[in-house]
Amino acid sequence: MELSRTERTRHRRLRDQGRSDRAALVEVLRAGFVCHLGVVVDGTPMVVPTVYGFDDDFLYFHGSVASRSLAGGQTVCVTVTHVDGLVLARSVFEHGVNYRSAMVYGPPRALSGADKLAALRVLTEHAAPGQWDYARRPSAKELAATVIFALSLDEASVKVAEGPPGDGDGPDASLGLWAGVVPLETVCRPPSPDPALPAGIGVPAHIAALARTPLFTK
Ligand SMILES: Cc1cc2nc3c(=O)[nH]c(=O)nc-3n(C[C@H](O)[C@H](O)[C@H](O)COP(=O)(O)OP(=O)(O)OC[C@H]3O[C@@H](n4cnc5c(N)ncnc54)[C@H](O)[C@@H]3O)c2cc1C
């Protein structure tokens, strides 16, 4: 399925890095759980890092700082970025990064009732699968203190940069300098228990599994 192409999402520069299929968007969203929410608050742009979850149609995130201004239904831009490698070329000009990134535009909608709880579940399960069933669920008071927004995935763009430096077949290739890629990845390390844990509470299987799963790698 194709991503919708709007005036905002149409790639202009570095167009070869643009992806137009919805599967590429899902792949980028699946590979992380932190996004940057770009929003204008009282006339000043703010970019707020925040946790997200998503399903087939929406991206979900918490409100907090942004909730004030989002009440008016203003359009936001959410980005998700994964840096996969430092691209070290022969020339400084050709240096860059390999990455996968997505941008989603639209007016988020504050959720309530069963939708709010369902979104909280999606968000929790996306970052830590199994925790919704394991941890204590939010109380009515906690839910009332939480603002959850749904942002449609209808207007989104994806870019992917991969491969070696671009000067391997140019004049600088004869300089005799090393060039290549230093790969980068985010991995889960073995869990570290809370020092306040009483003896006898072991690491649950779903949390132990996190450390074995290359969740946030390519
Ligand atoms: C970690 C990282 C580092 C980068 N470093 C540089 C850098 O140093 N210099 C540089 O020129 N570029 C860099 N980029 C690429 C940068 O994000 C832009 O794609 C590029 O600068 C072109 O910008 P533009 O607004 O002219 O893009 P255009 O493609 O013309 O923008 C049109 C539309 O394309 C979409 N779009 C643009 N960029 C992205 C993106 N990254 N992901 C998803 N959708 C996108 C947006 O919807 C945007 O409105 C980097 C990207 C990442 C993820």
The ligand as an SDF file (V2000), in Angstrom:
LIG
                    3D

 53 58  0  0  0  0  0  0  0  0999 V2000
   19.9480   11.3810   11.7520 C   0  0  0  0  0  0  0  0  0  0  0  0
   19.8080   12.1930   10.4950 C   0  0  0  0  0  0  0  0  0  0  0  0
   20.7900   13.1010   10.1470 C   0  0  0  0  0  0  0  0  0  0  0  0
   20.6880   13.8660    8.9860 C   0  0  0  0  0  0  0  0  0  0  0  0
   21.6670   14.7440    8.6830 N   0  0  0  0  0  0  0  0  0  0  0  0
   21.5360   15.5410    7.5850 C   0  0  0  0  0  0  0  0  0  0  0  0
   22.5130   16.5260    7.2800 C   0  0  0  0  0  0  0  0  0  0  0  0
   23.5060   16.6970    7.9760 O   0  0  0  0  0  0  0  0  0  0  0  0
   22.3160   17.2830    6.1680 N   0  0  0  0  0  0  0  0  0  0  0  0
   21.2170   17.1410    5.3640 C   0  0  0  0  0  0  0  0  0  0  0  0
   21.0680   17.8670    4.3750 O   0  0  0  0  0  0  0  0  0  0  0  0
   20.2890   16.2040    5.6430 N   0  0  0  0  0  0  0  0  0  0  0  0
   20.4100   15.4080    6.7300 C   0  0  0  0  0  0  0  0  0  0  0  0
   19.4590   14.4820    7.0140 N   0  0  0  0  0  0  0  0  0  0  0  0
   18.3410   14.3570    6.0900 C   0  0  0  0  0  0  0  0  0  0  0  0
   17.2820   15.3610    6.4730 C   0  0  0  0  0  0  0  0  0  0  0  0
   16.4230   14.7900    7.4640 O   0  0  0  0  0  0  0  0  0  0  0  0
   16.4110   15.7590    5.2840 C   0  0  0  0  0  0  0  0  0  0  0  0
   15.8290   14.6340    4.6650 O   0  0  0  0  0  0  0  0  0  0  0  0
   17.2000   16.5090    4.2250 C   0  0  0  0  0  0  0  0  0  0  0  0
   17.9410   17.5240    4.7920 O   0  0  0  0  0  0  0  0  0  0  0  0
   16.2820   17.1120    3.1930 C   0  0  0  0  0  0  0  0  0  0  0  0
   15.5020   18.1260    3.8530 O   0  0  0  0  0  0  0  0  0  0  0  0
   14.3260   18.8110    3.1230 P   0  0  0  0  0  0  0  0  0  0  0  0
   13.3810   19.4160    4.1280 O   0  0  0  0  0  0  0  0  0  0  0  0
   14.8820   19.7120    2.0780 O   0  0  0  0  0  0  0  0  0  0  0  0
   13.6830   17.4780    2.5230 O   0  0  0  0  0  0  0  0  0  0  0  0
   12.6090   17.2560    1.4950 P   0  0  0  0  0  0  0  0  0  0  0  0
   12.7020   15.8280    1.1140 O   0  0  0  0  0  0  0  0  0  0  0  0
   12.6370   18.2350    0.3960 O   0  0  0  0  0  0  0  0  0  0  0  0
   11.3240   17.5400    2.3910 O   0  0  0  0  0  0  0  0  0  0  0  0
   10.0440   17.3360    1.8850 C   0  0  0  0  0  0  0  0  0  0  0  0
    9.2810   16.4350    2.8110 C   0  0  0  0  0  0  0  0  0  0  0  0
    9.9490   15.1860    2.8500 O   0  0  0  0  0  0  0  0  0  0  0  0
    9.7980   14.6350    4.1340 C   0  0  0  0  0  0  0  0  0  0  0  0
   11.1320   14.4070    4.7710 N   0  0  0  0  0  0  0  0  0  0  0  0
   12.2340   15.1670    4.6960 C   0  0  0  0  0  0  0  0  0  0  0  0
   13.2290   14.6270    5.4250 N   0  0  0  0  0  0  0  0  0  0  0  0
   12.7320   13.5090    5.9670 C   0  0  0  0  0  0  0  0  0  0  0  0
   13.2720   12.5430    6.8110 C   0  0  0  0  0  0  0  0  0  0  0  0
   14.5410   12.5920    7.2480 N   0  0  0  0  0  0  0  0  0  0  0  0
   12.4920   11.5170    7.1910 N   0  0  0  0  0  0  0  0  0  0  0  0
   11.2190   11.4040    6.7540 C   0  0  0  0  0  0  0  0  0  0  0  0
   10.6410   12.2950    5.9520 N   0  0  0  0  0  0  0  0  0  0  0  0
   11.3950   13.3460    5.5590 C   0  0  0  0  0  0  0  0  0  0  0  0
    9.0030   15.6150    4.9700 C   0  0  0  0  0  0  0  0  0  0  0  0
    7.6480   15.2310    4.9520 O   0  0  0  0  0  0  0  0  0  0  0  0
    9.2210   16.9120    4.2570 C   0  0  0  0  0  0  0  0  0  0  0  0
    8.2190   17.8270    4.4760 O   0  0  0  0  0  0  0  0  0  0  0  0
   19.5490   13.7070    8.1600 C   0  0  0  0  0  0  0  0  0  0  0  0
   18.5450   12.7960    8.5200 C   0  0  0  0  0  0  0  0  0  0  0  0
   18.6780   12.0490    9.6760 C   0  0  0  0  0  0  0  0  0  0  0  0
   17.5850   11.0860   10.0420 C   0  0  0  0  0  0  0  0  0  0  0  0
  1  2  1  0
  2  3  1  0
  2 52  2  0
  3  4  2  0
  4  5  1  0
  4 50  1  0
  5  6  2  0
  6  7  1  0
  6 13  1  0
  7  8  2  0
  7  9  1  0
  9 10  1  0
 10 11  2  0
 10 12  1  0
 12 13  2  0
 13 14  1  0
 14 15  1  0
 14 50  1  0
 15 16  1  0
 16 17  1  0
 16 18  1  0
 18 19  1  0
 18 20  1  0
 20 21  1  0
 20 22  1  0
 22 23  1  0
 23 24  1  0
 24 25  2  0
 24 26  1  0
 24 27  1  0
 27 28  1  0
 28 29  2  0
 28 30  1  0
 28 31  1  0
 31 32  1  0
 32 33  1  0
 33 34  1  0
 33 48  1  0
 34 35  1  0
 35 36  1  0
 35 46  1  0
 36 37  1  0
 36 45  1  0
 37 38  2  0
 38 39  1  0
 39 40  1  0
 39 45  2  0
 40 41  1  0
 40 42  2  0
 42 43  1  0
 43 44  2  0
 44 45  1  0
 46 47  1  0
 46 48  1  0
 48 49  1  0
 50 51  2  0
 51 52  1  0
 52 53  1  0
M  END
$$$$
